[in-house]
């Protein structure tokens, strides 16, 4: 076997997780700075309630990215592509934009960036699965799993479209009323659902016998 391919497969998980952890730490530090600067968060108002739900979704989204990507590199071995090295920087930029657009006055933009995060998460996860399936080191897992079909992408597509449309509507019309609250609760629900999916696939992985 090509020695470079072997080294790439051995060292890539460490390189990726190190880089991704740095990006995640920077995003959380930026979020912490926002909490200190946003005085309206600590007043008993409707705006504060909406904002805290928005912040909760942001935190869950950041953690979910770590869970999905770290879970994949722990479970599978594959020869990385250039995109695998670029992805942490792309996702880092979207996380920073999520934090920068926190607040009821930028909720439309925030929802659109969250849609981008969902799209990137799903794209990266499925791209990783596709490459891992082609590597014989992962046969124990993929011999029990059928390749993804178009219908498997429908939930992710629906979430991305819903967030984008709602974000665009709020961007044009503004508002921090019930529609904003519903959009944020739905976003948190979608993130929790993604956590469930990640947990489900992890459990399948660790129960498979070699």
N, C-alpha and C positions, 0 to 999 in steps of 0.2 A: 504494500500500500504506500502511496505517496506520503513521505515523511512530513511534508508541510501540512497536508490535510490532517494527519494525526495530531500534530502540535496545535493546529487551529481548533480542533474539536476539544482538546484537553484544556487549553488555556482560555478559550472564549468565555465560558461561564464566569470565571473570576474577573476577567476584564469587564464584561458587561455589567455584572452586579456591582462592581466597584464604581463604575461610571454612573450607573443608574441611581445608586444610593447617594452619590454626591448631588446629582440633579434634584432628587427628592428632598434632600436636606435643605437645599437652597430654596425650593418652593415652600417648604414648611416655615423656614425662617422669614420669608417674605410675607407669608400669611400671619405669622406672629407679630410682625411689625404693623400690619394692617389693624390687628386687634387693638394694639396700643394707641393707634392714631385715630381710630373711629370712635369718637365720644358717643355718637348716637346709639351705639350698640348697648350701652349701659343705662338707657332710659326705658321706662316701661311704656313702650309705644308699639303700634302695629308695625311700623317700619323696622323696629328692632327685632320683632318676632320673625318677620320675613327675612331679615338679614342673617339672623342666626341659623335659620333653616338653609339658607344659601351657603353659609360657611360650612355647615355640616356636610352638605353635598360635595363641597370642594375638598374637604378632608377625606371623605369616603372615596372620592375619585382618585386622589393622589395615592392613597393606600391600595386601592384596587389595582392600579397600574403596577405597583410593586408586586402584589400577590400574583397577578397573571404572568408577568414576565419572569419573576424568580421561580414560580412553579414550573414554567416550561423549561428553563435552563437546568433545573434540578432533575426533572423527569427524563429529558431527552438529550441526545447527543446528535449534533449535525454540523456540517461544514458551514460556517457563517458566510453570508453575502455582505457586500458593501452596505446594503440597507440596514443590516443588523447593527452595524457600527454607527450609522447615522441616526437611527431611530431615537436613542436616548436624548439627543440634542433637540430633535423635533418635538418630542413629547414634553421636554423641559420648557421649550418656548410656549407651548399651549398651556402648560400648568401656570407659568408666570402670568400669562394673559388672563387666565381664570382669576387669579388673585388680584390682578390690577383692575379687573372689571367688577369686583365685588361692590355691592351697594345697590339700593333700589333704583337709582338714577341710571344705572348701566345694565339693568337686568336683561334687556334684550340681547346686548352683546355677549353677556355672560352665558346665556343659554345657547347662543350660536357657537361659542368656544367649547362649551360642554358637548355639543353635538359633534364637534371636531374631535374631541377627546374620545368619545364613544366610537367614532369611525376609526380612529387610529388604533385603539385598543383591539377592536375586532379584526382589523386588517392585519396587525402584527401577530395576533394569536393564530389566525388561520394561515398566514404565510409561514409561520414557524412550524405549524403542524404539517403543512405540505412538504417542507424540506425535511422534517424529521421522518416522515413516512417513507421517504426515498432512501433512508439510511438503515442498513440492516441491523444496526445496534438497537433499534427501537422496535424490532419485529414483535417482541413479546406483548407490547401494548397494541400496536396497530393491527395485528392479526385478529384481534377481537373487536375492532372498530371499523365500521364501514366509512368510506370516504364521504366527506361532507357533500350534501346536495344543496341545490339552490334554496329549497325550503328552509334549510338550517340557518340561512342568513336573513330570513324574513323578520324575526324579532329585532335584530340589530338595525336593519334598514328602517323599520317602523319607528324605533326610538330616535334614530338620527333625523329622520324626516319630521317627526313630531317636535323635537327640540328646535330644529331649524325654523320651521313655520311659526311656532309660538314666539321664538326669539325675534324673528323678523317683524311679527305683528306688534310686539311690545316695543321694539326699536322705533317703529313708525308712529305708534299711537301712545306710547308711554303707559304709565299706570303702575300702581303698586297695590291693587285691590285683590279681589278673590281670584281673578285669572292668574295673577302672579303667584299667589299662594298655591293654587292648584298645580301650576307648572313646576314649582319647586318641590312640592310633595311627590308629584309624579316622577321627577328626576331622582329624588332619593329612593323611591320605590324601584326604579329601573336599576340604580346602582346596587341596591340590596339584591335584586334578582341576578345581576352579574356576579355578585359575590357567591350566591348559591350555586350558580353554574360552575364557577371556578372550584368551589369546594367539592362539588359532585364529581368533576373530572379528576380531581386530586385523589379522592377516595377510590375511584375506579383504578387509578394508577397503582396505588400502594397495595391493592388487593390482588393484583395480577401476579401469578406465579411465573418465575422465569422458565 
